[in-house]
Amino acid sequence: MPQPPPAELSFRVGVDAIRVQRLQDVIAGDFHRRAAVFTEQELEHCRGRRREYDHLAARFAAKEAVLKAFGTGLRRRMRFTEVEVINEASGRPRVELGGAVAEFARGHGLHQLDVSLTHTDGLAVAMAIAVWERPCAST
Amino acid sequence: MADVDSAVKEAVVEALALDDDEVTPDSTIMNDLGAESIDLLDILFRIEKSTGVKIEASDLGDYIQGGIPDDEFSDDSDVITAKGAEQLAKVMPQVDPGEVEGSLKAEEVIGLFTVQNLVDMVKSRAAAAAG
């Protein structure tokens, strides 16, 4: 049975844009750099796709957007790989959190998190919305 | 290992496509020089390549907070506490603890991180690695 929504919800949005070429310049051809930013599943999803770096850049923007929606940036111990963008069978992206980012989300009462990605003309953009079950320091 | 001061400056200049004289030790990397997260990654990757000192983006926040838990570094409104301000003055000596305590938000701290602060961090990491 669906749970009633918590009495008090607050939300915060985050948005980020990145030039695809900029990301490519920084991480192309270097496994360690790619692995510092993306999970293996993210890399695998984008590998071999037409416009691979457009997809990676959109994911990078999503990570940034989520951290902005959390109001944290890369606070202590938080890693880019702890915000993982997964594509459902429908193609809709969703975010899996890990490590210090997941710990922050749990500790601050994250109720729901959603992202939307796009890329066009060499620019990748993502938006995230985080809904919290109680007023959060960051919201 | 390359001279750390020069290596850090070169990394910042090249990553941000700036002129040499635009980057001074007192320049804040994000607020003054306009670096974004991808630029910060680029700077750290370049420093690793030239000095061998590996610093992840997540290490910056860790270095700044110095092991102080989040809820002691900043209050419920995310504003820096006295303890947090004291820590900031250790790793970012240009920061006046009296000015930031009770007014600066934790998420704004990284914007005040200077080229010199990064040099100091790289030197600290290099020294720790050397034992």
Interface residues (C-beta under 8 A of the other chain):
Chain A: I18 R22 L23 D25 V26 D30 R33 A36 V37 F60 E64 G71 T72 G73 L74 R75 R76 R77 M78 R79 F80 A100 F104 A137 S138
Chain B: E36 S37 I38 L41 D42 F45 E56 A57 S58 L60 G61 D62 I64 Q65 D70 S74 D75 D76 S77 D78 A106 E107 I110
